[in-house]
Amino acid sequence: MRKYLLDTNIISELAKPSPHQNIVDFVIKQDKAWLSIITVHELNYGLKLLPEGKRRSQLEASIENFIEQYANFIIPIEYQEAHVAALLRADARKLGRPCHLADSLIAGTAKAHDLTVVTRNEKDFRDFGIGVINPW
């Protein structure tokens, strides 16, 4: 049975007032799925860039609720994840395909824990030799 690491865009989609039904269905069907601490960072960073107001408050509440539900399934970046991410990022750069640090850390986490990344941005992870699915 595959185990999944949810990318930031999955959580962002679920925080929308009317999320895509395929995403809702996919997440509901999982016994458990994992998050990288990098996703928590990206979500909070994105929230802080939004102007204060009703929309930001609603998104903050949705994301806080989701993070709370997944609190025991958040994988930190420790030596193993960082080391694997560095190898993946260096290999991608040598192939002329530089990648973002955050994506390499998420990919390194997935590879270190034998997880499949669930994302809309398949191209961001295609060069890392990990499983990737797009439930959209």
C-alpha positions in Angstrom: 0.0 0.0 0.0 1.4 3.4 -1.0 2.0 6.1 1.6 1.6 9.7 0.6 3.2 13.0 1.3 0.8 15.9 0.5 2.4 18.9 -1.2 1.5 22.4 -0.3 -1.0 22.9 -3.2 -3.1 20.0 -1.9 -3.6 21.7 1.5 -4.2 25.1 -0.2 -6.9 23.5 -2.3 -8.6 21.9 0.7 -8.6 25.3 2.4 -10.7 26.8 -0.4 -14.4 27.4 0.1 -15.2 24.9 -2.7 -12.2 22.6 -3.1 -11.9 20.4 -6.2 -13.9 17.2 -5.4 -11.1 14.9 -6.6 -8.8 16.3 -4.0 -11.4 16.0 -1.2 -12.1 12.4 -2.3 -8.4 11.5 -2.5 -7.6 12.8 1.0 -10.7 11.3 2.6 -9.8 7.8 1.2 -6.3 7.8 2.9 -5.9 6.1 6.2 -3.1 8.5 6.8 -1.0 10.9 4.8 2.0 12.8 5.7 3.1 16.5 5.5 6.6 17.9 5.4 7.4 20.7 7.8 8.4 22.6 4.6 4.7 22.5 3.6 3.8 24.1 7.0 6.3 26.8 6.3 5.0 27.4 2.8 1.4 27.6 4.0 2.3 30.1 6.8 4.4 32.2 4.5 1.6 32.4 1.9 -0.9 33.4 4.6 1.4 36.2 5.8 1.6 37.6 2.3 -2.1 38.1 2.1 -3.7 41.3 3.2 -5.4 41.2 6.6 -9.1 40.6 6.3 -11.9 38.1 6.1 -10.3 35.9 3.4 -7.0 35.6 5.2 -8.8 34.9 8.5 -10.9 32.1 6.9 -7.8 30.6 5.2 -5.8 30.8 8.5 -8.6 29.0 10.4 -8.9 26.3 7.7 -5.1 25.7 7.5 -4.7 25.7 11.3 -7.5 23.1 11.6 -5.8 20.9 9.0 -2.4 21.2 10.6 -3.9 20.4 13.9 -5.5 17.2 12.5 -2.1 16.2 10.9 0.0 17.2 13.9 1.2 13.6 14.4 2.0 13.2 10.7 4.3 16.1 10.1 7.8 15.1 9.2 10.6 17.4 10.3 13.7 18.1 8.3 16.5 16.3 10.0 19.8 15.0 8.8 18.4 12.1 6.6 15.9 14.3 4.8 18.4 17.2 4.3 21.1 14.8 3.1 18.8 13.1 0.6 17.4 16.4 -0.6 21.0 17.8 -1.2 21.8 14.7 -3.3 18.6 15.1 -5.4 19.1 18.8 -5.8 22.7 18.4 -6.9 21.9 15.7 -9.4 19.1 17.8 -10.9 21.4 20.8 -11.2 24.1 18.6 -12.9 21.4 17.6 -15.5 20.7 21.3 -16.1 17.4 21.3 -14.2 17.9 23.4 -11.1 15.0 23.3 -8.6 13.7 25.2 -5.7 15.1 24.4 -2.2 11.6 23.8 -0.9 10.8 21.3 -3.6 14.1 19.4 -3.1 13.4 19.2 0.7 9.9 17.9 0.1 11.3 15.4 -2.5 14.1 14.4 0.0 11.6 13.8 2.7 9.5 11.6 0.3 12.5 9.6 -0.8 13.9 9.2 2.8 10.5 7.9 4.0 9.4 5.9 0.8 6.5 8.2 0.2 4.7 9.3 -3.0 4.3 13.0 -3.4 0.7 14.1 -4.1 0.8 17.4 -6.0 -0.6 19.4 -8.9 3.0 20.4 -9.9 4.3 17.1 -11.2 7.1 18.7 -13.1 8.6 20.1 -9.9 9.3 16.5 -8.8 9.8 14.5 -12.0 13.6 14.4 -11.9 13.9 13.1 -8.3 13.2 9.4 -8.9 10.2 9.4 -6.5 6.6 8.5 -6.9 4.4 11.4 -7.9 0.6 11.5 -8.5 -1.7 14.3 -9.5 -5.2 13.7 -8.2 -6.7 16.6 -10.2 
